[in-house]
Amino acid sequence: MSYICKYRCRIFVRLGKVLKTLESKVKYRLARSKDTVFIPPDFFDLSDRDQVGRVLRKLIAEQVLIKLGYGIYAKARISSVTGQAIPEKGLIDLAKEALAKLGVAVRPSSVEQDYNSGITTQVPTGRVIGVR
């Protein structure tokens, strides 16, 4: 929940506690979001590009986020096997969500279309994503 104060500044409130730092605001937004993939413009309403970049780098160091590529980040969880940060979802799901965030239309590949229409019974297992 948030409200606008009389000086037009945005104040975030969580459980009666005011979120003052940019890092706490970004963490709060990450925790409440159903998305797994994020790009820096998702946080530009909180601050400018440089500060958002610093906070995202800090969250990568804390293993809250994983950097997937240039300007693409994903929520992370700690692996019970290795103790390292791993993405919350699989590679195909992350790629589809990242492409959707970047405005690229994603469609089933030709192999997936053949399987879904019943032309073949071979289950598509490759990491191929159809785009337009």
Backbone bond lengths (Angstrom), bond angles and torsions (degrees), N, CA, C in turn:
res aa  C-N    CA-C-N  psi(-1)  N-CA   C-N-CA  omega(-1)  CA-C   N-CA-C  phi
1 M - - - 1.441 - - 1.521 108.26 -
2 S 1.312 117.52 138.45 1.451 121.13 177.72 1.520 109.33 -138.25
3 Y 1.303 116.52 162.30 1.445 120.77 175.67 1.521 108.76 -146.11
4 I 1.308 116.48 161.19 1.458 122.28 -179.81 1.527 108.30 -99.01
5 C 1.325 117.22 127.95 1.461 119.86 178.34 1.524 109.47 -83.92
6 K 1.316 117.80 174.35 1.459 121.02 -173.58 1.525 112.46 -68.45
7 Y 1.334 118.42 -15.25 1.457 121.48 178.54 1.524 111.82 -96.23
8 R 1.332 117.38 15.36 1.463 124.59 177.83 1.534 112.17 63.93
9 C 1.321 118.03 25.79 1.449 120.82 175.85 1.523 108.16 -99.89
10 R 1.304 116.65 144.29 1.452 121.02 -177.43 1.529 108.73 -90.27
11 I 1.309 116.20 126.31 1.459 121.90 178.84 1.526 107.43 -119.75
12 F 1.312 115.97 128.66 1.453 120.99 179.00 1.518 109.11 -100.77
13 V 1.313 115.21 135.77 1.453 120.58 -178.57 1.519 108.08 -120.93
14 R 1.315 116.84 131.63 1.448 122.00 177.56 1.519 108.02 -134.22
15 L 1.311 115.26 117.45 1.456 121.29 178.79 1.527 111.63 52.89
16 G 1.330 116.16 40.75 1.443 120.44 178.05 1.516 114.51 77.60
17 K 1.340 116.98 5.40 1.453 120.80 -178.24 1.527 108.23 -113.72
18 V 1.301 118.24 130.39 1.456 122.34 -178.26 1.527 109.08 -79.85
19 L 1.340 115.40 129.04 1.462 120.81 176.27 1.522 107.79 -85.96
20 K 1.324 116.34 111.05 1.456 120.28 -173.27 1.518 113.31 -98.72
21 T 1.308 118.47 -37.17 1.459 119.90 -175.53 1.520 110.89 -88.03
22 L 1.314 115.05 154.90 1.460 120.30 178.05 1.524 110.29 -64.19
23 E 1.320 116.76 -37.16 1.461 120.41 179.02 1.528 111.16 -61.24
24 S 1.319 117.70 -43.17 1.464 120.08 -179.89 1.523 110.86 -67.45
25 K 1.336 117.56 -35.10 1.463 120.56 177.88 1.518 111.43 -67.19
26 V 1.336 116.43 -41.71 1.470 120.55 179.31 1.531 110.19 -66.50
27 K 1.328 117.38 -43.83 1.465 120.62 177.81 1.523 111.36 -60.86
28 Y 1.315 116.56 -40.27 1.462 121.37 178.97 1.523 110.08 -63.69
29 R 1.325 116.78 -43.48 1.463 120.50 179.01 1.528 110.98 -65.57
30 L 1.323 117.75 -39.72 1.459 121.11 177.91 1.534 110.91 -62.98
31 A 1.314 116.17 -42.81 1.460 120.65 -178.04 1.528 111.86 -66.16
32 R 1.321 117.22 -36.06 1.462 120.70 -176.89 1.525 113.56 -85.48
33 S 1.321 117.10 -16.10 1.459 120.55 -175.24 1.527 111.58 -79.96
34 K 1.327 115.44 142.67 1.461 120.74 174.87 1.517 111.08 -85.10
35 D 1.331 117.30 -14.31 1.460 121.37 178.14 1.516 110.12 -70.84
36 T 1.332 115.03 155.17 1.453 121.03 175.96 1.518 110.72 -108.00
37 V 1.332 116.52 -29.71 1.462 122.28 -177.84 1.524 109.15 -104.85
38 F 1.336 114.91 139.32 1.457 121.05 -179.13 1.519 109.88 -134.16
39 I 1.323 114.71 149.83 1.456 121.60 172.89 1.530 106.96 -123.46
40 P 1.329 118.28 153.95 1.474 119.67 -176.61 1.520 115.16 -53.30
41 P 1.347 120.71 -37.38 1.474 118.00 178.58 1.532 114.43 -59.65
42 D 1.324 117.82 -16.03 1.461 120.10 175.94 1.527 111.66 -64.04
43 F 1.342 116.69 -20.16 1.462 121.05 -175.27 1.528 112.89 -115.79
44 F 1.337 118.32 5.39 1.462 120.80 -176.91 1.521 112.76 -68.83
45 D 1.327 118.57 -17.28 1.460 119.38 175.62 1.532 111.25 -73.64
46 L 1.322 117.19 -15.20 1.460 121.27 179.55 1.525 112.24 -89.09
47 S 1.348 116.11 -35.87 1.454 120.43 -178.12 1.523 109.25 -164.83
48 D 1.342 116.14 -172.98 1.454 119.42 -178.51 1.530 111.40 -86.10
49 R 1.333 115.03 175.25 1.466 121.97 -173.84 1.526 112.79 -58.96
50 D 1.325 118.25 -43.90 1.463 121.28 -176.29 1.523 111.95 -64.52
51 Q 1.319 116.95 -46.81 1.464 119.88 -179.16 1.523 111.03 -66.74
52 V 1.320 117.52 -39.90 1.465 120.23 178.09 1.520 109.62 -63.00
53 G 1.326 117.31 -41.39 1.470 120.72 178.07 1.517 112.13 -61.18
54 R 1.326 117.01 -41.73 1.472 120.23 178.50 1.526 111.21 -63.77
55 V 1.330 116.66 -42.18 1.468 119.93 -179.97 1.525 110.36 -66.37
56 L 1.320 117.85 -40.86 1.466 120.11 179.16 1.528 111.13 -64.13
57 R 1.344 117.46 -39.85 1.471 119.94 176.21 1.526 111.27 -63.42
58 K 1.324 116.54 -38.15 1.475 120.28 178.68 1.528 110.41 -66.28
59 L 1.331 117.40 -40.06 1.465 120.96 179.02 1.528 111.54 -68.42
60 I 1.327 117.41 -29.67 1.465 120.10 173.91 1.522 109.64 -67.01
61 A 1.324 116.98 -42.76 1.468 121.03 178.78 1.526 111.38 -64.02
62 E 1.337 117.04 -33.06 1.465 121.59 178.13 1.523 112.27 -83.13
63 Q 1.320 117.90 0.20 1.465 125.29 179.84 1.526 112.80 62.70
64 V 1.331 116.07 32.99 1.461 121.60 172.99 1.520 109.12 -87.71
65 L 1.341 115.45 -34.09 1.456 122.68 179.06 1.519 110.11 -125.12
66 I 1.329 115.02 160.16 1.462 122.61 172.98 1.515 106.72 -123.95
67 K 1.311 116.29 138.39 1.463 120.02 176.75 1.525 107.83 -87.52
68 L 1.339 115.55 118.71 1.462 120.85 179.95 1.516 111.80 -86.69
69 G 1.294 115.96 -33.33 1.459 121.78 -177.90 1.505 108.36 -171.69
70 Y 1.335 115.87 -169.73 1.455 120.33 -178.46 1.519 109.73 -65.09
71 G 1.330 116.72 108.30 1.453 121.94 177.05 1.514 114.92 78.05
72 I 1.316 118.13 17.50 1.471 121.66 179.03 1.527 108.05 -128.85
73 Y 1.340 115.27 124.83 1.460 121.59 -177.06 1.518 109.85 -127.06
74 A 1.338 116.70 153.11 1.464 121.64 179.31 1.518 109.37 -132.38
75 K 1.320 115.16 149.56 1.467 120.22 174.47 1.523 108.60 -62.43
76 A 1.316 115.41 145.14 1.457 120.50 -177.59 1.521 110.76 -122.30
77 R 1.307 114.11 157.52 1.458 121.44 170.09 1.525 106.88 -136.23
78 I 1.303 117.40 161.27 1.457 121.54 -178.11 1.525 109.29 -88.54
79 S 1.320 115.88 129.03 1.460 121.74 179.24 1.524 110.04 -70.71
80 S 1.326 115.62 135.04 1.465 119.35 178.47 1.525 111.30 -74.13
81 V 1.316 117.74 -18.31 1.464 121.95 -178.62 1.522 111.55 -86.78
82 T 1.339 116.33 -52.49 1.459 120.25 -174.16 1.517 114.00 -100.36
83 G 1.322 118.21 -20.29 1.452 120.97 -176.41 1.523 112.99 79.52
84 Q 1.315 117.60 4.77 1.463 122.81 179.03 1.523 110.48 -95.47
85 A 1.312 115.96 162.09 1.461 121.30 177.84 1.525 109.77 -74.84
86 I 1.333 116.08 132.95 1.457 122.37 176.36 1.526 108.17 -132.00
87 P 1.331 117.60 154.86 1.471 119.13 179.26 1.523 111.53 -65.40
88 E 1.343 115.74 153.85 1.465 120.61 179.66 1.521 112.46 -72.96
89 K 1.339 117.64 -26.22 1.458 121.94 -178.71 1.517 110.07 -120.41
90 G 1.333 115.22 173.07 1.446 121.19 178.67 1.529 112.60 -76.06
91 L 1.322 115.33 168.69 1.455 121.57 -174.88 1.529 112.53 -62.60
92 I 1.325 117.93 -43.38 1.459 121.10 -178.96 1.529 110.79 -63.29
93 D 1.331 117.38 -45.30 1.464 120.98 179.35 1.532 111.38 -63.11
94 L 1.337 116.82 -40.82 1.460 120.70 178.51 1.525 110.91 -64.43
95 A 1.329 116.19 -42.27 1.464 119.97 -179.23 1.525 111.10 -65.00
96 K 1.320 117.21 -43.33 1.462 120.09 179.13 1.523 111.52 -63.53
97 E 1.326 116.76 -41.56 1.463 120.39 179.80 1.529 111.04 -68.18
98 A 1.337 116.82 -38.53 1.461 120.55 178.59 1.526 110.96 -65.81
99 L 1.318 116.75 -42.92 1.458 119.51 178.74 1.526 111.06 -64.66
100 A 1.325 117.10 -38.30 1.464 120.14 177.60 1.533 110.34 -63.92
101 K 1.342 117.70 -39.94 1.470 121.00 178.42 1.527 111.22 -64.07
102 L 1.334 115.80 -32.38 1.460 120.60 -178.82 1.520 112.68 -85.94
103 G 1.331 116.56 -0.74 1.456 120.53 176.30 1.515 114.89 85.93
104 V 1.328 117.84 18.49 1.462 121.79 178.94 1.522 108.25 -96.96
105 A 1.315 116.19 127.10 1.468 120.45 179.63 1.522 109.62 -73.43
106 V 1.323 116.10 128.42 1.463 122.14 -179.62 1.518 108.25 -107.95
107 R 1.321 116.26 136.48 1.464 121.07 177.89 1.520 107.98 -136.40
108 P 1.327 117.79 163.43 1.464 119.44 178.15 1.528 111.00 -64.06
109 S 1.331 116.10 144.96 1.460 120.11 176.97 1.527 109.00 -70.55
110 S 1.317 116.86 169.89 1.470 120.47 -178.42 1.529 111.11 -63.47
111 V 1.313 117.38 -34.55 1.469 120.82 178.78 1.531 110.13 -67.30
112 E 1.345 116.88 -41.89 1.464 120.41 177.15 1.520 111.07 -65.30
113 Q 1.320 117.82 -38.49 1.460 121.22 177.92 1.522 111.42 -63.08
114 D 1.350 116.20 -42.92 1.469 119.95 178.45 1.525 111.20 -63.12
115 Y 1.325 117.43 -41.26 1.460 121.41 179.89 1.527 110.65 -66.77
116 N 1.330 116.86 -44.96 1.467 120.94 -177.97 1.524 112.61 -67.35
117 S 1.324 117.14 -31.39 1.465 119.93 179.54 1.523 112.71 -85.89
118 G 1.322 118.69 -6.30 1.459 122.04 176.84 1.512 114.09 88.96
119 I 1.312 118.75 9.43 1.468 121.32 179.19 1.522 110.48 -69.16
120 T 1.309 117.06 -36.66 1.457 121.78 179.36 1.522 109.75 -131.33
121 T 1.320 115.65 156.77 1.464 120.26 177.02 1.520 111.44 -104.99
122 Q 1.328 116.27 0.55 1.457 120.01 179.31 1.525 109.53 -75.51
123 V 1.319 116.28 122.17 1.455 121.77 -177.31 1.537 108.74 -75.95
124 P 1.346 117.24 125.93 1.476 119.36 179.39 1.529 109.88 -70.26
125 T 1.310 116.59 122.83 1.462 120.33 -178.75 1.507 113.01 -119.18
126 G 1.321 117.82 -6.85 1.455 120.73 -178.03 1.511 112.42 -73.15
127 R 1.300 115.03 166.89 1.469 120.83 179.16 1.532 109.02 -97.49
128 V 1.312 115.43 68.84 1.461 121.47 -179.50 1.515 108.68 -118.64
129 I 1.325 116.12 132.07 1.448 121.71 179.55 1.523 107.58 -122.70
130 G 1.319 116.00 128.65 1.451 119.71 177.56 1.523 110.76 -84.99
131 V 1.343 115.91 132.29 1.462 120.64 178.14 1.526 108.79 -127.30
132 R 1.317 115.72 163.24 1.460 120.64 176.68 1.499 109.39 -107.76
